[in-house]
Amino acid sequence: MTIVQASDERNRSRSEAAETSIRENVWLHYTQMAAYQNPENRPLMMVKAEGSTLWDADGNAYLDLLAGIYSVNAGYGRRRIVEAMTEQAMALPFVNPFGYTSLPAAELAARLAQLAPLGGDARVFFTSGGSESVETALKLSKQCQMMRGYPNRYKTISRRVAWHGTTIGALSVNGLTGARSYFGPLIPGARHVPMSHRYRCPYCQNAGGCTLACYDEIERMVEFEGPDQVACIITEPVQNSGGCIPPGSPEYFQKIRTLCDQTGILMIMDEVICGFGRLGRMFGSEYFGVTPDIITTAKGITSSYAPLGAVLVRKGIADEFAEAAPEGATAPVREARDTGFAHGLTFGGHPVSCAAANANLDIMLEEDLPGRAAEMGGYLRRELEAAFGSHPNVGDIRGAGLFIGIELVADRETRESFRNAQLLAELSDDMRARGFIVRSDSRNDPTTQLCPPLIITREECDQTVRMLVETITTLGRKLGTIGTSFAGA
Ligand SMILES: Cc1ncc(COP(=O)(O)O)c(C=O)c1O
């Protein structure tokens, strides 16, 4: 038996034991575990990966068009990241972040400070994931407003349908009703405005161009709530939830910037997905040419080889946390100033994760992965548009870089939404059976999302387009919207 065969054999037997554990012990996230009581229902157990391909315990290969969960940006099998982690774990596996730091964390902060589109020399607060990054940014905004003498600036503005994480603060700014159920009352003051969503815009989807009425809603909300009560506005550059939704107009973020400048509200860009090359630039804010006050990151920062998040803060704002309270300041303002930022997390900036992030950044810069995302994203988008130009069940193809959504519709002309959970599940099953991991987001109108590792090849893009044409055409036949003559079938 060769070493490879022996390892495959070991993986198979471990995966059988894992199936029992999933039935009895493991609690999968956002999963109804009762489904796994049926032994027929076998969870997919991935055991190895290389490049953009995953293999399950039975030896089946899958092209990972979701990059883990929008996160394995540099692809699988990066020995350089693994070696950097091993070296750091052997030298010093952990440093207490409450008052101490590690060499890789300090190096990483300096690099991120220079790379971030925040006007240079940002300060970096490390966390261990996306929800914690959002939580940190919200707390930081509120303390900053308190230090400025605005104790009533506790409200937040975010967008409906948006996803910013699952901890209570992040959940409060989420715009998904289903995710928010059972946990109320959530954080007081969390307000939500409509998305900026050209294809489904309630204000201007039938107009020749975006009228920015979605932005006007933000302004109206600020006026209604009182500008002196709003701490921050949080948005993603391209909104994931609802299916890769860029703003209706490039001016959208610039207008939010101006509003924040005029009112003292802090502008947060949640780049947990859009950061680290996804949109074709290192940061999504760069893609839209806007300078926020705070950028939240996670996922792609280590290409998910280790858990890490980072909150990047514009220097001027970080410096406020180091300034003495002005003469005559009230006691709460003085206390908020004296403390520094009153927040901390044991695993924030874990040295092994920071070593992984540094190696990941080396790869991103040396191989120009943001540039690759722009090039390959452009190619994939053109191929999709050519393949689906007249498909009755494809209403919209949108996104940026390698973050592309294909909105499925029951009727292309009327834009009637395709709301058939059974057929949507069958579509995902069909894709998976053909060896592709794809997410079809049904949190808004159903959208198939492509978010592969940034190293995906042209051939893999071609395979993806062929697979999508076949599976979506099969779906159209089941729906009865497509005859046997569609050229792509
Ligand atoms: C935009 C955005 N923010 C925050 C989060 C939360 O990140 P995590 O799951 O690492 O807590 C996510 C997760 O997908 C996200 O997409």
PDBQT file of the ligand as one rigid body, heavy atoms in Angstrom, charges set to zero:
ROOT
HETATM    1  C1  LIG A 501     -19.841  41.222   5.511  1.00  0.00    +0.000 C 
HETATM    2  C2  LIG A 501     -19.681  40.308   6.681  1.00  0.00    +0.000 A 
HETATM    3  N1  LIG A 501     -19.448  40.817   7.888  1.00  0.00    +0.000 NA
HETATM    4  C3  LIG A 501     -19.289  40.040   8.968  1.00  0.00    +0.000 A 
HETATM    5  C4  LIG A 501     -19.377  38.665   8.879  1.00  0.00    +0.000 A 
HETATM    6  C5  LIG A 501     -19.215  37.801  10.092  1.00  0.00    +0.000 C 
HETATM    7  O1  LIG A 501     -18.018  37.105  10.012  1.00  0.00    +0.000 OA
HETATM    8  P1  LIG A 501     -17.753  35.792  10.910  1.00  0.00    +0.000 P 
HETATM    9  O2  LIG A 501     -18.619  34.718  10.362  1.00  0.00    +0.000 OA
HETATM   10  O3  LIG A 501     -16.271  35.555  10.704  1.00  0.00    +0.000 OA
HETATM   11  O4  LIG A 501     -18.052  36.137  12.314  1.00  0.00    +0.000 OA
HETATM   12  C6  LIG A 501     -19.618  38.091   7.635  1.00  0.00    +0.000 A 
HETATM   13  C7  LIG A 501     -19.720  36.633   7.500  1.00  0.00    +0.000 C 
HETATM   14  O5  LIG A 501     -19.963  36.081   6.466  1.00  0.00    +0.000 OA
HETATM   15  C8  LIG A 501     -19.776  38.928   6.504  1.00  0.00    +0.000 A 
HETATM   16  O6  LIG A 501     -20.036  38.424   5.290  1.00  0.00    +0.000 OA
ENDROOT
TORSDOF 0
